[in-house]
Amino acid sequence: MRIPAVARSLASVFAAAGRQCWLVGGAVRDLHLGRPLTDLDIATDARPEDVSQLFRAVIPTGARHGTVTVLFKGTSFEVTTFRTEERYSDGRRPDRVSFAPSILDDLSRRDFTINAMAWDLVRHRLEDPHAGRADLAARLIRAIGNPDERFNEDGLRPLRACRFAAQLGFTIEASTKEAIPRALGVVARVSAERVRDEIVKILGSPRPSDGFRLMHETGLLALTLPELASGDGLAQGDLHCWDVLTHSLMSCDAAPRDDLVLRLAALLHDVGKPPAVSAAPDGRPTFHGHERLSRSIATAVLERLRFPVAVTRDVAHLIGEHMFNYTEEWSDAAVRRLVARVGEQHIDRLIALRRADHAGMCPGNADAYPQGLALFAAHVRAVLDGAKALTVRELAVDGTDVMDRLGIPAGPAVGTVLAELLEAVLDDPALNERDHLLAIAERVYRERIVPGSRP
């Protein structure tokens, strides 16, 4: 057990006071697996008020339930007094928390065996009353005791089972998995924010599809993401080897793991296909306009799950633009127009989304970069490397210049003229000079806004 030095130092303070200090939960699990530690959770027989006497920086994050946060040598520790929990009327929080005499009592309240191990930082020994090490070796997610009871205590636990399976590449033990459909009523009472956080963690796993498939098999997907689940069994034909749901999951796997926006966009980019499906004359399914429906549905999904506004906006934007069809015949002006519409800051993500979309069409596609997409990326780079003005703000004139030249007040006409100037510069970047643009502004105003007028 490669215990961090700072944790050993923390334990020495508890030991000097005659208190126990146990590393618990995910930290012990991850130490056994050789994974990086993200949380350092401590269990102790000391009460919150006692902990506050031992350390200078203590935040009472949940002192009423025995938990405080200790800031020690630049590290944050969540320190909780040994406790037991009784009844969970709302399927989320215990009705009563009682302090317990031993670490064994504390471990009995936890969710899965692999999370119910504790390492004594004072005496350097392991407590593993529920055979968590054996389940780690067997790569199993197993509920402690009766899985129906564990899931009824906290409706988030079924989602956590799927999340841990995806993160660790484990299998959910049979009786634990069988209990999940029976707990859907409890899961339904979990807050949108807590569901969102589990989905985000699944999206950050090596293969999100593993977690979402488990959710689908157990009914969790239809409960939490019915828009995605509705693609199950919907064939696509043409270049697609899989139904809409499998395609979406494979695309999500292919999106960059470190980009939440891209993984969400890949996961939800085709949720508009089920409501958009129709049959072509030859009987093949078609999905005209599905990108617009997908954008709208994805927005509703992310808002329901309380995703940040910026994440929702960027995901929806990428989904709405993902169906562009580039060919070698596209002119520089056509590429500039697409980049201008999508936004230069989004174009790399859009290319990555389109690549993930291709990867999710058939087995083997993940290792192939579509030639057309490679050509498009090169064309975009060439256009962006040249002189450019892709937004009104990058024009060589602004609204004040237009108003002064045309002798008109602020109003819609100014915006119309500036939009026309941008169109001209997208066609020919060389026109982005003050004199050229003001001459064009005069012509636009005279011919299109006030025909026959001469400013």
DRENDO-1510 file (C-alpha; in Angstrom, 1 decimal, always signed):
<recs>
REC; n; res; u; v; w
REC; 1; MET; +0.0; +0.0; +0.0 .
REC; 2; ARG; +1.7; +3.2; -1.2 .
REC; 3; ILE; +0.2; +5.5; +1.3 .
REC; 4; PRO; +0.8; +9.2; +0.5 .
REC; 5; ALA; +3.2; +10.8; +2.9 .
REC; 6; VAL; +0.7; +13.5; +3.8 .
REC; 7; ALA; -1.8; +10.9; +4.9 .
REC; 8; ARG; +0.8; +9.3; +7.2 .
REC; 9; SER; +1.5; +12.7; +8.7 .
REC; 10; LEU; -2.2; +13.3; +9.3 .
REC; 11; ALA; -2.5; +10.0; +11.0 .
REC; 12; SER; +0.4; +10.8; +13.3 .
REC; 13; VAL; -1.7; +13.7; +14.7 .
REC; 14; PHE; -4.6; +11.4; +15.4 .
REC; 15; ALA; -2.3; +8.8; +16.9 .
REC; 16; ALA; -0.7; +11.4; +19.3 .
REC; 17; ALA; -4.2; +12.2; +20.6 .
REC; 18; GLY; -5.0; +8.5; +21.1 .
REC; 19; ARG; -7.4; +8.5; +18.2 .
REC; 20; GLN; -7.9; +6.0; +15.3 .
REC; 21; CYS; -7.4; +7.1; +11.7 .
REC; 22; TRP; -8.5; +4.9; +8.8 .
REC; 23; LEU; -8.2; +5.6; +5.1 .
REC; 24; VAL; -11.5; +4.4; +3.6 .
REC; 25; GLY; -13.6; +4.2; +0.5 .
REC; 26; GLY; -12.4; +4.7; -3.0 .
REC; 27; ALA; -8.8; +5.6; -1.9 .
REC; 28; VAL; -8.3; +2.1; -0.5 .
REC; 29; ARG; -9.8; +0.5; -3.6 .
REC; 30; ASP; -7.7; +2.6; -5.9 .
REC; 31; LEU; -4.5; +1.9; -4.0 .
REC; 32; HIS; -5.1; -1.8; -4.5 .
REC; 33; LEU; -5.7; -1.2; -8.2 .
REC; 34; GLY; -2.7; +1.0; -8.6 .
REC; 35; ARG; -4.9; +3.9; -9.7 .
REC; 36; PRO; -4.2; +7.6; -9.0 .
REC; 37; LEU; -5.9; +8.8; -5.8 .
REC; 38; THR; -8.5; +11.5; -6.3 .
REC; 39; ASP; -10.1; +11.6; -2.8 .
REC; 40; LEU; -8.6; +11.0; +0.6 .
REC; 41; ASP; -11.4; +10.1; +2.9 .
REC; 42; ILE; -10.7; +9.4; +6.6 .
REC; 43; ALA; -12.8; +7.6; +9.2 .
REC; 44; THR; -12.1; +8.1; +12.9 .
REC; 45; ASP; -13.5; +7.5; +16.3 .
REC; 46; ALA; -12.9; +11.2; +17.0 .
REC; 47; ARG; -16.0; +13.5; +17.0 .
REC; 48; PRO; -16.1; +16.6; +14.8 .
REC; 49; GLU; -15.4; +18.8; +17.8 .
REC; 50; ASP; -12.4; +16.7; +18.7 .
REC; 51; VAL; -11.1; +16.9; +15.1 .
REC; 52; SER; -11.4; +20.7; +15.2 .
REC; 53; GLN; -9.2; +20.7; +18.3 .
REC; 54; LEU; -6.5; +18.7; +16.5 .
REC; 55; PHE; -6.1; +20.8; +13.3 .
REC; 56; ARG; -5.9; +24.5; +12.6 .
REC; 57; ALA; -8.0; +24.5; +9.4 .
REC; 58; VAL; -11.2; +22.6; +9.7 .
REC; 59; ILE; -14.4; +23.3; +7.7 .
REC; 60; PRO; -17.7; +22.0; +9.2 .
REC; 61; THR; -19.0; +20.7; +5.8 .
REC; 62; GLY; -21.3; +18.2; +7.5 .
REC; 63; ALA; -20.5; +18.3; +11.2 .
REC; 64; ARG; -24.1; +17.4; +12.1 .
REC; 65; HIS; -23.6; +14.1; +10.4 .
REC; 66; GLY; -20.1; +13.7; +11.6 .
REC; 67; THR; -18.1; +15.0; +8.6 .
REC; 68; VAL; -15.6; +17.9; +8.5 .
REC; 69; THR; -13.0; +18.8; +5.9 .
REC; 70; VAL; -9.5; +19.1; +7.2 .
REC; 71; LEU; -7.0; +21.2; +5.2 .
REC; 72; PHE; -3.6; +19.8; +6.1 .
REC; 73; LYS; -0.2; +20.5; +4.4 .
REC; 74; GLY; -1.9; +21.6; +1.2 .
REC; 75; THR; -4.2; +18.6; +1.0 .
REC; 76; SER; -7.9; +18.3; +1.7 .
REC; 77; PHE; -9.2; +15.4; +3.7 .
REC; 78; GLU; -12.9; +14.5; +4.4 .
REC; 79; VAL; -12.9; +13.2; +7.9 .
REC; 80; THR; -16.0; +11.4; +9.2 .
REC; 81; THR; -16.7; +9.9; +12.6 .
REC; 82; PHE; -17.5; +6.2; +12.6 .
REC; 83; ARG; -21.3; +6.1; +12.0 .
REC; 84; THR; -24.3; +4.0; +11.1 .
REC; 85; GLU; -27.3; +5.1; +9.1 .
REC; 86; GLU; -31.0; +4.1; +9.6 .
REC; 87; ARG; -33.9; +4.2; +7.1 .
REC; 88; TYR; -33.9; +6.2; +3.9 .
REC; 89; SER; -37.5; +7.4; +3.5 .
REC; 90; ASP; -36.7; +9.5; +0.5 .
REC; 91; GLY; -34.3; +7.0; -1.1 .
REC; 92; ARG; -31.5; +9.5; -0.9 .
REC; 93; ARG; -30.6; +10.5; +2.7 .
REC; 94; PRO; -30.7; +8.5; +6.0 .
REC; 95; ASP; -33.4; +9.5; +8.4 .
REC; 96; ARG; -31.0; +9.1; +11.2 .
REC; 97; VAL; -27.2; +9.0; +11.6 .
REC; 98; SER; -25.7; +7.6; +14.7 .
REC; 99; PHE; -22.0; +7.5; +15.7 .
REC; 100; ALA; -20.6; +4.0; +15.9 .
REC; 101; PRO; -17.9; +2.5; +18.1 .
REC; 102; SER; -15.8; +0.8; +15.4 .
REC; 103; ILE; -14.7; +0.9; +11.8 .
REC; 104; LEU; -16.5; -2.4; +11.2 .
REC; 105; ASP; -19.8; -0.7; +12.0 .
REC; 106; ASP; -18.9; +2.1; +9.7 .
REC; 107; LEU; -18.0; -0.1; +6.8 .
REC; 108; SER; -21.3; -2.0; +7.0 .
REC; 109; ARG; -23.2; +1.1; +5.8 .
REC; 110; ARG; -21.3; +1.4; +2.5 .
REC; 111; ASP; -22.6; +0.5; -1.0 .
REC; 112; PHE; -20.3; -2.0; -2.6 .
REC; 113; THR; -17.7; -4.5; -1.3 .
REC; 114; ILE; -14.8; -2.9; -3.2 .
REC; 115; ASN; -15.7; +0.4; -1.4 .
REC; 116; ALA; -15.9; -1.1; +2.0 .
REC; 117; MET; -12.3; -1.7; +2.8 .
REC; 118; ALA; -10.3; +0.4; +5.3 .
REC; 119; TRP; -6.6; +0.9; +5.9 .
REC; 120; ASP; -5.4; +1.7; +9.5 .
REC; 121; LEU; -3.0; +4.5; +9.0 .
REC; 122; VAL; -1.8; +4.2; +12.6 .
REC; 123; ARG; -1.3; +0.4; +12.9 .
REC; 124; HIS; -0.8; -0.3; +9.2 .
REC; 125; ARG; -3.4; -3.0; +8.7 .
REC; 126; LEU; -6.3; -3.7; +6.4 .
REC; 127; GLU; -9.9; -4.3; +7.4 .
REC; 128; ASP; -11.9; -6.0; +4.7 .
REC; 129; PRO; -15.0; -7.5; +6.3 .
REC; 130; HIS; -17.0; -7.9; +3.0 .
REC; 131; ALA; -14.3; -9.5; +0.9 .
REC; 132; GLY; -13.7; -6.5; -1.2 .
REC; 133; ARG; -10.2; -7.6; -2.2 .
REC; 134; ALA; -11.6; -10.8; -3.6 .
REC; 135; ASP; -14.1; -8.9; -5.7 .
REC; 136; LEU; -11.3; -6.6; -6.9 .
REC; 137; ALA; -9.4; -9.6; -8.1 .
REC; 138; ALA; -12.6; -11.0; -9.7 .
REC; 139; ARG; -13.3; -7.6; -11.2 .
REC; 140; LEU; -16.8; -7.6; -9.7 .
REC; 141; ILE; -19.2; -4.9; -8.5 .
REC; 142; ARG; -21.1; -6.5; -5.7 .
REC; 143; ALA; -23.5; -4.9; -3.2 .
REC; 144; ILE; -22.9; -5.4; +0.5 .
REC; 145; GLY; -25.4; -7.8; +1.8 .
REC; 146; ASN; -28.8; -7.7; +0.3 .
REC; 147; PRO; -28.7; -5.6; -2.9 .
REC; 148; ASP; -32.4; -4.7; -2.7 .
REC; 149; GLU; -31.8; -3.1; +0.7 .
REC; 150; ARG; -28.7; -1.3; -0.5 .
REC; 151; PHE; -30.5; +0.2; -3.5 .
REC; 152; ASN; -33.6; +1.1; -1.6 .
REC; 153; GLU; -31.4; +3.1; +0.8 .
REC; 154; ASP; -30.0; +5.3; -1.9 .
REC; 155; GLY; -31.4; +5.4; -5.4 .
REC; 156; LEU; -28.1; +6.7; -6.8 .
REC; 157; ARG; -26.4; +3.3; -6.1 .
REC; 158; PRO; -27.7; +1.5; -9.2 .
REC; 159; LEU; -26.2; +4.3; -11.3 .
REC; 160; ARG; -23.0; +4.1; -9.3 .
REC; 161; ALA; -22.8; +0.4; -10.0 .
REC; 162; CYS; -22.9; +1.1; -13.8 .
REC; 163; ARG; -20.4; +3.9; -13.4 .
REC; 164; PHE; -17.9; +1.9; -11.5 .
REC; 165; ALA; -18.2; -0.9; -14.0 .
REC; 166; ALA; -17.4; +1.5; -16.8 .
REC; 167; GLN; -14.6; +3.3; -15.0 .
REC; 168; LEU; -12.9; +0.1; -13.8 .
REC; 169; GLY; -13.8; -2.3; -16.6 .
REC; 170; PHE; -15.6; -4.6; -14.1 .
REC; 171; THR; -18.7; -6.7; -14.3 .
REC; 172; ILE; -21.7; -6.2; -12.0 .
REC; 173; GLU; -22.3; -9.3; -10.0 .
REC; 174; ALA; -25.5; -11.2; -11.0 .
REC; 175; SER; -27.7; -10.7; -8.0 .
REC; 176; THR; -26.6; -7.0; -7.8 .
REC; 177; LYS; -27.5; -6.4; -11.4 .
REC; 178; GLU; -30.8; -8.3; -11.1 .
REC; 179; ALA; -31.8; -6.0; -8.3 .
REC; 180; ILE; -31.4; -2.8; -10.3 .
REC; 181; PRO; -34.7; -3.0; -12.2 .
REC; 182; ARG; -36.5; -3.5; -8.9 .
REC; 183; ALA; -35.0; -0.2; -7.7 .
REC; 184; LEU; -36.1; +2.0; -10.5 .
REC; 185; GLY; -38.8; +3.7; -8.4 .
REC; 186; VAL; -36.2; +4.7; -5.9 .
REC; 187; VAL; -33.8; +5.9; -8.7 .
REC; 188; ALA; -36.6; +8.1; -10.0 .
REC; 189; ARG; -36.5; +10.2; -6.8 .
REC; 190; VAL; -32.9; +11.0; -7.2 .
REC; 191; SER; -32.2; +14.7; -8.0 .
REC; 192; ALA; -31.3; +15.6; -11.6 .
REC; 193; GLU; -27.9; +17.0; -10.4 .
REC; 194; ARG; -26.9; +13.7; -8.8 .
REC; 195; VAL; -27.9; +11.8; -12.0 .
REC; 196; ARG; -26.0; +14.3; -14.1 .
REC; 197; ASP; -22.8; +13.8; -12.0 .
REC; 198; GLU; -22.9; +10.0; -12.5 .
REC; 199; ILE; -23.4; +10.5; -16.3 .
REC; 200; VAL; -20.5; +12.8; -16.4 .
REC; 201; LYS; -18.3; +10.2; -14.7 .
REC; 202; ILE; -19.4; +7.5; -17.1 .
REC; 203; LEU; -18.6; +9.9; -20.0 .
REC; 204; GLY; -15.1; +10.3; -18.5 .
REC; 205; SER; -14.5; +6.5; -18.4 .
REC; 206; PRO; -12.4; +4.7; -21.1 .
REC; 207; ARG; -15.5; +3.2; -22.8 .
REC; 208; PRO; -18.7; +5.1; -21.8 .
REC; 209; SER; -20.6; +2.6; -23.9 .
REC; 210; ASP; -20.0; -0.1; -21.2 .
REC; 211; GLY; -21.8; +2.0; -18.6 .
REC; 212; PHE; -24.6; +3.1; -20.8 .
REC; 213; ARG; -25.2; -0.5; -22.0 .
REC; 214; LEU; -25.5; -1.6; -18.4 .
REC; 215; MET; -28.0; +1.2; -17.9 .
REC; 216; HIS; -30.0; +0.1; -20.9 .
REC; 217; GLU; -30.0; -3.6; -19.9 .
REC; 218; THR; -31.3; -2.7; -16.4 .
REC; 219; GLY; -33.9; +0.0; -17.4 .
REC; 220; LEU; -31.8; +2.9; -16.1 .
REC; 221; LEU; -31.3; +4.4; -19.5 .
REC; 222; ALA; -35.0; +4.5; -20.3 .
REC; 223; LEU; -35.6; +6.1; -17.0 .
REC; 224; THR; -32.9; +8.8; -17.1 .
REC; 225; LEU; -32.2; +9.2; -20.8 .
REC; 226; PRO; -35.3; +7.9; -22.7 .
REC; 227; GLU; -34.4; +10.0; -25.7 .
REC; 228; LEU; -31.2; +8.0; -26.2 .
REC; 229; ALA; -32.8; +4.7; -25.3 .
REC; 230; SER; -35.4; +5.2; -28.0 .
REC; 231; GLY; -32.8; +4.6; -30.7 .
REC; 232; ASP; -32.6; +0.9; -29.7 .
REC; 233; GLY; -33.5; -1.3; -32.7 .
REC; 234; LEU; -33.9; +1.6; -35.1 .
REC; 235; ALA; -32.0; +0.5; -38.2 .
REC; 236; GLN; -30.3; +3.1; -40.4 .
REC; 237; GLY; -29.1; +1.4; -43.5 .
REC; 238; ASP; -26.6; +2.7; -46.1 .
REC; 239; LEU; -23.2; +3.1; -44.4 .
REC; 240; HIS; -24.4; +2.1; -40.9 .
REC; 241; CYS; -23.9; -1.3; -39.5 .
REC; 242; TRP; -25.7; -0.6; -36.2 .
REC; 243; ASP; -28.9; +0.8; -34.9 .
REC; 244; VAL; -29.2; +4.4; -33.7 .
REC; 245; LEU; -28.5; +3.5; -30.1 .
REC; 246; THR; -25.4; +1.4; -30.7 .
REC; 247; HIS; -24.1; +4.0; -33.2 .
REC; 248; SER; -24.5; +6.7; -30.6 .
REC; 249; LEU; -22.6; +4.7; -28.0 .
REC; 250; MET; -19.8; +3.8; -30.4 .
REC; 251; SER; -19.5; +7.5; -31.5 .
REC; 252; CYS; -19.3; +8.5; -27.8 .
REC; 253; ASP; -16.5; +6.0; -27.2 .
REC; 254; ALA; -14.6; +7.5; -30.2 .
REC; 255; ALA; -14.9; +11.1; -29.0 .
REC; 256; PRO; -11.9; +12.5; -27.0 .
REC; 257; ARG; -12.1; +11.3; -23.4 .
REC; 258; ASP; -11.0; +14.6; -22.0 .
REC; 259; ASP; -13.7; +16.7; -23.7 .
REC; 260; LEU; -17.1; +16.5; -22.0 .
REC; 261; VAL; -18.7; +18.7; -24.6 .
REC; 262; LEU; -17.6; +16.4; -27.4 .
REC; 263; ARG; -18.6; +13.2; -25.6 .
REC; 264; LEU; -22.0; +14.6; -24.9 .
REC; 265; ALA; -22.4; +15.8; -28.5 .
REC; 266; ALA; -21.4; +12.4; -29.8 .
REC; 267; LEU; -23.8; +10.6; -27.4 .
REC; 268; LEU; -26.7; +12.8; -28.3 .
REC; 269; HIS; -26.1; +13.8; -31.9 .
REC; 270; ASP; -28.7; +11.5; -33.3 .
REC; 271; VAL; -31.4; +11.6; -30.7 .
REC; 272; GLY; -33.6; +13.3; -33.3 .
REC; 273; LYS; -33.6; +10.3; -35.6 .
REC; 274; PRO; -36.4; +8.3; -33.9 .
REC; 275; PRO; -38.9; +11.1; -34.3 .
REC; 276; ALA; -37.6; +12.1; -37.7 .
REC; 277; VAL; -37.6; +8.6; -39.3 .
REC; 278; SER; -39.6; +8.1; -42.5 .
REC; 279; ALA; -39.4; +5.6; -45.4 .
REC; 280; ALA; -37.9; +6.4; -48.8 .
REC; 281; PRO; -39.7; +5.0; -51.9 .
REC; 282; ASP; -37.3; +2.0; -51.9 .
REC; 283; GLY; -38.2; +1.3; -48.3 .
REC; 284; ARG; -34.9; +2.5; -46.8 .
REC; 285; PRO; -35.2; +4.7; -43.6 .
REC; 286; THR; -34.5; +8.4; -44.0 .
REC; 287; PHE; -33.9; +11.0; -41.3 .
REC; 288; HIS; -34.3; +14.4; -43.0 .
REC; 289; GLY; -33.7; +17.3; -40.7 .
REC; 290; HIS; -32.7; +15.1; -37.8 .
REC; 291; GLU; -29.8; +17.3; -36.8 .
REC; 292; ARG; -32.3; +20.2; -36.0 .
REC; 293; LEU; -34.5; +17.8; -34.0 .
REC; 294; SER; -31.4; +16.4; -32.3 .
REC; 295; ARG; -30.2; +19.9; -31.3 .
REC; 296; SER; -33.6; +20.7; -29.8 .
REC; 297; ILE; -34.0; +17.4; -28.0 .
REC; 298; ALA; -30.4; +17.4; -26.7 .
REC; 299; THR; -30.9; +20.9; -25.3 .
REC; 300; ALA; -34.0; +19.7; -23.4 .
REC; 301; VAL; -32.1; +16.7; -22.1 .
REC; 302; LEU; -29.2; +18.8; -20.8 .
REC; 303; GLU; -31.4; +21.4; -19.3 .
REC; 304; ARG; -33.4; +18.7; -17.5 .
REC; 305; LEU; -30.2; +17.3; -16.1 .
REC; 306; ARG; -29.1; +20.7; -15.0 .
REC; 307; PHE; -25.9; +20.9; -17.1 .
REC; 308; PRO; -24.2; +24.3; -17.1 .
REC; 309; VAL; -25.6; +26.7; -19.7 .
REC; 310; ALA; -22.3; +27.0; -21.6 .
REC; 311; VAL; -22.0; +23.2; -21.9 .
REC; 312; THR; -25.6; +22.9; -23.1 .
REC; 313; ARG; -25.1; +25.7; -25.6 .
REC; 314; ASP; -21.9; +24.3; -27.1 .
REC; 315; VAL; -23.2; +20.7; -27.3 .
REC; 316; ALA; -26.4; +21.9; -29.1 .
REC; 317; HIS; -24.4; +24.0; -31.5 .
REC; 318; LEU; -22.1; +21.2; -32.5 .
REC; 319; ILE; -25.1; +18.8; -33.0 .
REC; 320; GLY; -27.0; +21.3; -35.1 .
REC; 321; GLU; -23.9; +21.7; -37.5 .
REC; 322; HIS; -22.7; +18.1; -37.6 .
REC; 323; MET; -24.3; +17.1; -41.0 .
REC; 324; PHE; -22.2; +19.3; -43.3 .
REC; 325; ASN; -21.2; +17.5; -46.5 .
REC; 326; TYR; -17.8; +18.6; -47.7 .
REC; 327; THR; -16.5; +17.8; -51.2 .
REC; 328; GLU; -13.3; +18.8; -53.0 .
REC; 329; GLU; -15.4; +21.2; -55.1 .
REC; 330; TRP; -16.0; +23.5; -52.1 .
REC; 331; SER; -14.4; +26.9; -52.8 .
REC; 332; ASP; -12.4; +28.8; -50.2 .
REC; 333; ALA; -15.5; +31.1; -49.8 .
REC; 334; ALA; -17.7; +28.1; -49.0 .
REC; 335; VAL; -15.3; +26.9; -46.3 .
REC; 336; ARG; -15.0; +30.4; -44.9 .
REC; 337; ARG; -18.8; +30.6; -44.7 .
REC; 338; LEU; -19.0; +27.3; -42.8 .
REC; 339; VAL; -16.3; +28.4; -40.4 .
REC; 340; ALA; -18.0; +31.8; -39.9 .
REC; 341; ARG; -21.3; +30.1; -39.2 .
REC; 342; VAL; -19.9; +27.5; -36.9 .
REC; 343; GLY; -17.3; +29.8; -35.2 .
REC; 344; GLU; -13.6; +29.4; -35.5 .
REC; 345; GLN; -13.5; +28.4; -31.8 .
REC; 346; HIS; -15.7; +25.4; -32.5 .
REC; 347; ILE; -14.4; +24.2; -35.9 .
REC; 348; ASP; -11.9; +21.7; -34.5 .
REC; 349; ARG; -14.5; +20.2; -32.2 .
REC; 350; LEU; -16.9; +19.9; -35.1 .
REC; 351; ILE; -14.3; +18.0; -37.1 .
REC; 352; ALA; -13.7; +15.7; -34.1 .
REC; 353; LEU; -17.5; +15.2; -33.7 .
REC; 354; ARG; -17.7; +14.2; -37.4 .
REC; 355; ARG; -14.8; +11.8; -37.0 .
REC; 356; ALA; -16.5; +10.2; -34.0 .
REC; 357; ASP; -19.7; +10.0; -36.0 .
REC; 358; HIS; -17.8; +8.1; -38.7 .
REC; 359; ALA; -16.1; +5.8; -36.2 .
REC; 360; GLY; -19.5; +4.8; -34.8 .
REC; 361; MET; -20.9; +3.7; -38.2 .
REC; 362; CYS; -19.2; +0.3; -38.5 .
REC; 363; PRO; -16.6; -1.9; -36.8 .
REC; 364; GLY; -13.1; -0.9; -37.9 .
REC; 365; ASN; -14.0; +2.7; -38.6 .
REC; 366; ALA; -12.4; +4.0; -35.4 .
REC; 367; ASP; -9.0; +3.5; -36.9 .
REC; 368; ALA; -9.7; +5.1; -40.2 .
REC; 369; TYR; -9.7; +8.9; -40.8 .
REC; 370; PRO; -12.2; +9.6; -43.6 .
REC; 371; GLN; -10.4; +11.1; -46.6 .
REC; 372; GLY; -13.0; +13.8; -47.1 .
REC; 373; LEU; -12.8; +14.8; -43.5 .
REC; 374; ALA; -9.0; +15.0; -43.7 .
REC; 375; LEU; -9.3; +17.2; -46.9 .
REC; 376; PHE; -11.8; +19.4; -45.1 .
REC; 377; ALA; -9.5; +19.9; -42.1 .
REC; 378; ALA; -6.6; +20.8; -44.4 .
REC; 379; HIS; -8.8; +23.2; -46.4 .
REC; 380; VAL; -9.9; +24.8; -43.1 .
REC; 381; ARG; -6.3; +25.3; -42.0 .
REC; 382; ALA; -5.4; +26.8; -45.3 .
REC; 383; VAL; -8.3; +29.3; -45.1 .
REC; 384; LEU; -7.6; +30.2; -41.5 .
REC; 385; ASP; -3.9; +30.7; -42.2 .
REC; 386; GLY; -4.7; +33.4; -44.8 .
REC; 387; ALA; -6.1; +36.9; -44.3 .
REC; 388; LYS; -9.6; +36.6; -43.0 .
REC; 389; ALA; -12.5; +38.2; -41.4 .
REC; 390; LEU; -15.0; +35.7; -40.2 .
REC; 391; THR; -17.1; +37.9; -38.0 .
REC; 392; VAL; -18.5; +41.4; -38.2 .
REC; 393; ARG; -16.1; +42.4; -35.4 .
REC; 394; GLU; -13.1; +41.6; -37.7 .
REC; 395; LEU; -14.2; +43.9; -40.5 .
REC; 396; ALA; -12.1; +46.9; -41.2 .
REC; 397; VAL; -15.1; +49.2; -40.5 .
REC; 398; ASP; -17.7; +49.2; -37.7 .
REC; 399; GLY; -21.2; +50.4; -37.2 .
REC; 400; THR; -20.1; +54.0; -36.5 .
REC; 401; ASP; -18.1; +54.1; -39.7 .
REC; 402; VAL; -21.2; +52.9; -41.6 .
REC; 403; MET; -23.5; +55.5; -39.9 .
REC; 404; ASP; -21.0; +58.3; -40.6 .
REC; 405; ARG; -20.6; +57.4; -44.3 .
REC; 406; LEU; -24.3; +56.9; -45.0 .
REC; 407; GLY; -25.6; +59.6; -42.7 .
REC; 408; ILE; -28.1; +57.2; -41.0 .
REC; 409; PRO; -28.9; +56.7; -37.3 .
REC; 410; ALA; -28.3; +53.5; -35.4 .
REC; 411; GLY; -30.9; +50.8; -36.3 .
REC; 412; PRO; -31.5; +47.6; -38.2 .
REC; 413; ALA; -30.2; +49.1; -41.4 .
REC; 414; VAL; -26.7; +49.3; -40.0 .
REC; 415; GLY; -26.8; +45.7; -39.0 .
REC; 416; THR; -28.0; +44.7; -42.5 .
REC; 417; VAL; -25.2; +46.6; -44.1 .
REC; 418; LEU; -22.5; +45.1; -41.9 .
REC; 419; ALA; -23.9; +41.6; -42.6 .
REC; 420; GLU; -23.6; +42.3; -46.3 .
REC; 421; LEU; -20.1; +43.6; -45.9 .
REC; 422; LEU; -19.1; +40.3; -44.1 .
REC; 423; GLU; -20.6; +38.3; -46.9 .
REC; 424; ALA; -18.5; +40.3; -49.4 .
REC; 425; VAL; -15.4; +39.6; -47.4 .
REC; 426; LEU; -16.1; +35.9; -47.0 .
REC; 427; ASP; -16.2; +35.8; -50.8 .
REC; 428; ASP; -13.0; +37.8; -51.2 .
REC; 429; PRO; -10.9; +38.6; -48.1 .
REC; 430; ALA; -9.0; +41.2; -50.1 .
REC; 431; LEU; -12.1; +43.5; -49.8 .
REC; 432; ASN; -11.5; +43.9; -46.1 .
REC; 433; GLU; -10.1; +47.4; -46.4 .
REC; 434; ARG; -11.9; +50.5; -45.2 .
REC; 435; ASP; -12.3; +52.3; -48.6 .
REC; 436; HIS; -13.5; +49.1; -50.3 .
REC; 437; LEU; -16.0; +48.3; -47.5 .
REC; 438; LEU; -17.5; +51.9; -47.4 .
REC; 439; ALA; -18.0; +51.9; -51.1 .
REC; 440; ILE; -19.8; +48.5; -50.9 .
REC; 441; ALA; -21.8; +49.9; -48.0 .
REC; 442; GLU; -23.0; +52.8; -50.2 .
REC; 443; ARG; -24.1; +50.4; -52.9 .
REC; 444; VAL; -25.8; +48.0; -50.5 .
REC; 445; TYR; -27.7; +50.8; -48.9 .
REC; 446; ARG; -28.7; +52.4; -52.2 .
REC; 447; GLU; -29.7; +49.2; -54.0 .
REC; 448; ARG; -31.1; +47.0; -51.3 .
REC; 449; ILE; -32.2; +49.1; -48.3 .
REC; 450; VAL; -33.4; +52.4; -49.9 .
REC; 451; PRO; -33.5; +51.8; -53.6 .
REC; 452; GLY; -32.7; +55.0; -55.6 .
REC; 453; SER; -31.4; +56.9; -52.5 .
REC; 454; ARG; -28.0; +58.6; -52.7 .
REC; 455; PRO; -26.5; +59.1; -49.3 .
</recs>
